Amino acid sequence: MKMSQLGTLLIASCALLGANQCLAKSAVSYNYAGLQYLSQNLDDADCSQDGLSLSGSMALDSDFFALGSYTDVSGNHNCGSETISLGGGYRTLFGADSSLYGALSYENTSVDYGHSDSGLIAAVGLRGFYQPNVEAKVELAHHTAFDGNTVLSAGIAYWFGKNVAATGDVSLGSDASGIAIGLRMNL
């Protein structure tokens, strides 16, 4: 009986506030900072490299967000690089606990040996909770730097509480693949 009264109250509140405001709240946060250990294999350069990656996102409003990352890796065969990317994106709800997003970023990669390059990253993805404390994501991104690289990645975040999660990511690309583990904190 109390559940039906609560449901009626929620529906009445949504009608008074407007359906868009009621539906605009998502369980997925776009206000976070993360640190990961990254291991990559670059096919064209016959290179295995690893290092740290710092990434973050900041919600600008209920639809738009800014994102950025900094990665510094080194490896065998005189390879290694430092990459900075900055961009923005748009998100929309996809079910009760998920969001669908698109993002456009600019990246600059300075390699330790050889020529550096810059380019755009266009990405689309889906993030959401499939358990109360387990968030998953899948993303398809195309990088235009260094003759292009299309990457399909998947990730999981296990939330220990409301603000701290352990993360794991796998990426498979046309020229590079990688695996990463780390921590993320909601801000």
PyMOL commands that set and color helices and strands:
alter all, ss='L'
color gray80, all
select helices_A, chain A and resi 2-17+19-23
alter helices_A, ss='H'
color red, helices_A
select strands_A, chain A and resi 32-42+47-59+64-75+80-93+98-111+117-131+134-143+149-159+164-173+176-186
alter strands_A, ss='S'
color yellow, strands_A
deselect
rebuild
show_as cartoon
